[in-house]
Amino acid sequence: MTAYGYFLSCEEFGPAELVSQARSAEQAGFEALAISDHYHPWNGEQGQSPFVWSMIGALSQVCSLPVTTLVTCPTMRMHPAVNAQAAATSAVLTGGRFRFGVGTGEALNEHVLGDAWPDAELRMEMLEEAVHVMRHLFTGKQITHRGRHYTVENARIYTLPEEPPPIYVSGFGPRAATLAGRIGDGFVTMTPDRELVEQFRSAGGGRKPVVGGPKVCWGTDRDQAVKTVHRLWPNAHLPGELGQILPTPKHFEQTCELVTEDMVRDNAVCGDDVDEHVRAVRAYSEADFDEVYVNQIGPDQQGFFDFYRSSVLPRLRDV
């Protein structure tokens, strides 16, 4: 049975707001939380970017829901050995309810230390080595590793959960889905693409969890909701690999001038039509997803939670 969770957007909200949303999500009947890991927002209108590991510590103290990073890039901005320690502590704080979603990242966040931004093939190679390093550190043994991309010397993680946190690998194309099937404990992809899910499962993923979910903008005025999405998240409607290669929020703002309100109106879930919201979320369960995380765009979070508690979640579960 599909589980329905709420996606906390670190790009759009500050720490106190995210903590409040986590409480509201649990009260509304959502079963899990996902949270983004960014150094920058996508654009200045979003305007936030708190440190995800601090946020997970705070979330662990205010609600009992599982937490998944969607997703951390463990290859450049922070060394895999440091990411492994952060993930292990998060798993301890959440009582074993932390899942570590990882991916190859975006230049927007990962070039900030001055490293060259690699092509997709090299990024996947780096991710595979990073996952290898982190899994060894999760054993609690002292390890030394000298690989093509990373060196670890005499490292040991002392604060560990009873079981290693599962590592979910993100992918948006066939090669990434194959990599996820081979090295991941689960698969993250944000569109309800059954072919990608089947690629993951046939590449070794089997019945491991597949997670993703839509962005929506609930509101009683659909036109205003469209304007809200166009102002805050036009980047969600950019094609191809632009999201992975543009280096700054300003570049995204310039590129998003090509995104029109009509494009948002035709492609985003906006307004308060229950059937539209149900269809958008159910598309993931129909594509064989195990966990679906919904993200509400804009300031009316409580209205969204009330709407989903009373109208959407009961319909989704009434199968």
Helices and strands as residue ranges (DSSP letters): E 3-8, H 15-28, E 33-35, H 52-62, E 67-69, H 80-93, E 98-102, H 107-110, H 120-137, E 143-146, E 151-155, E 167-170, H 174-183, E 186-188, H 194-200, I 201-205, E 210-212, E 215-217, H 222-232, G 234-237, H 242-245, H 249-255, G 256-258, H 261-267, E 269-270, H 274-286, E 291-296, H 301-307, I 308-312, H 313-317
